Amino acid sequence: MIHLRLYTTLGCHLCEQLEALVHTLANDEVVLSPIEISDDEALMARYGMRIPVVMDEVGKELDRGFELERLSEWLKVRGWLDEVALAKFTGPAPAPSPKAAYQRHGRRFLG
């Protein structure tokens, strides 16, 4: 099990994005302990412009973890990255399905 702290504040959509990415990309169950920074002036000064910030058990921080490349590298260094899950994000986009053609009044139309 992976234990992380998430420095966040109420209504932070980037924090929600980071949380979803961590749960998707981690190769083990993740326990995120949210820490509300708006309740503490020192935390606001330290993390206010950097949230979301995720911290591991030894105190190593990652800010801007909502960026896929940064988060995946941070998880990989710790041995927590699920490579298959990452490949789903970074793999080639599926080819678009061909448009069906139909005829109306002797004219041919696509899609």
PLY file of the C-alpha trace (Angstrom):
ply
format ascii 1.0
element vertex 111
property float x
property float y
property float z
element edge 110
property int vertex1
property int vertex2
end_header
0.00 0.00 0.00
1.24 3.46 -0.94
0.73 6.27 1.59
0.88 9.84 0.28
-0.01 13.28 1.56
-1.83 15.66 -0.75
-1.54 19.37 -0.03
-4.77 20.83 -1.33
-7.53 23.35 -0.78
-11.29 23.28 -1.16
-12.43 23.33 -4.79
-9.01 22.65 -6.32
-9.84 20.97 -9.64
-6.16 20.28 -10.34
-5.96 18.43 -7.02
-8.89 16.26 -8.08
-7.15 15.58 -11.39
-3.94 14.61 -9.61
-5.81 12.32 -7.23
-7.49 10.49 -10.13
-4.17 10.13 -11.98
-2.36 8.76 -8.92
-5.02 6.12 -8.39
-4.93 5.19 -12.09
-1.16 5.07 -12.56
-0.07 3.48 -9.27
0.70 -0.24 -9.26
-0.66 -0.67 -5.72
-3.50 0.67 -3.61
-2.99 4.35 -2.77
-4.01 6.05 0.45
-4.03 9.83 -0.01
-4.20 11.94 3.13
-5.45 15.39 2.14
-3.99 18.34 4.03
-6.02 21.54 3.79
-3.56 24.42 3.37
-6.05 27.27 3.80
-6.29 26.56 7.54
-2.61 27.32 8.17
-0.71 30.48 7.15
2.63 28.64 6.99
1.16 26.01 4.66
-0.42 28.74 2.53
2.93 30.48 2.22
4.71 27.24 1.33
2.16 25.55 -0.96
-0.30 28.26 -2.01
1.15 28.77 -5.49
2.29 25.16 -5.94
-0.76 23.02 -5.21
-1.46 20.29 -5.83
1.60 18.94 -4.06
1.93 15.25 -3.28
4.46 14.01 -0.72
5.74 10.48 -0.10
6.49 8.92 3.28
10.09 10.19 3.35
9.10 13.79 2.60
9.91 13.98 -1.13
7.49 16.37 -2.81
6.10 16.65 -6.30
4.34 19.83 -7.33
2.38 20.13 -10.57
1.78 16.38 -10.35
-1.28 16.72 -12.54
1.15 16.78 -15.49
1.25 13.17 -16.69
4.97 13.12 -17.51
6.03 14.54 -14.14
3.76 12.25 -12.12
4.66 9.10 -14.03
8.40 9.77 -13.61
7.94 10.47 -9.87
6.04 7.20 -9.44
8.53 5.29 -11.57
11.52 6.40 -9.47
9.76 4.95 -6.42
8.80 1.69 -8.15
5.09 2.55 -8.00
4.31 3.10 -11.70
1.93 0.77 -13.52
3.48 0.79 -17.00
0.38 -0.76 -18.61
-1.85 1.98 -17.22
0.59 4.63 -18.45
0.64 3.08 -21.93
-3.14 3.57 -22.14
-2.58 7.32 -21.74
0.43 7.64 -24.01
-0.23 4.96 -26.63
-1.30 5.78 -30.16
-4.79 7.13 -30.57
-7.24 4.67 -32.09
-7.84 5.10 -35.78
-11.11 6.86 -36.57
-13.82 4.57 -37.83
-14.70 5.03 -41.47
-17.77 7.10 -42.19
-20.70 5.30 -43.66
-21.91 6.43 -47.06
-25.55 6.64 -48.05
-27.53 7.71 -51.06
-30.47 10.05 -51.26
-32.16 11.12 -54.48
-29.35 9.66 -56.54
-26.61 11.56 -54.69
-24.02 9.95 -52.45
-23.34 11.38 -48.97
-20.73 10.52 -46.37
-21.57 10.14 -42.65
0 1
1 2
2 3
3 4
4 5
5 6
6 7
7 8
8 9
9 10
10 11
11 12
12 13
13 14
14 15
15 16
16 17
17 18
18 19
19 20
20 21
21 22
22 23
23 24
24 25
25 26
26 27
27 28
28 29
29 30
30 31
31 32
32 33
33 34
34 35
35 36
36 37
37 38
38 39
39 40
40 41
41 42
42 43
43 44
44 45
45 46
46 47
47 48
48 49
49 50
50 51
51 52
52 53
53 54
54 55
55 56
56 57
57 58
58 59
59 60
60 61
61 62
62 63
63 64
64 65
65 66
66 67
67 68
68 69
69 70
70 71
71 72
72 73
73 74
74 75
75 76
76 77
77 78
78 79
79 80
80 81
81 82
82 83
83 84
84 85
85 86
86 87
87 88
88 89
89 90
90 91
91 92
92 93
93 94
94 95
95 96
96 97
97 98
98 99
99 100
100 101
101 102
102 103
103 104
104 105
105 106
106 107
107 108
108 109
109 110
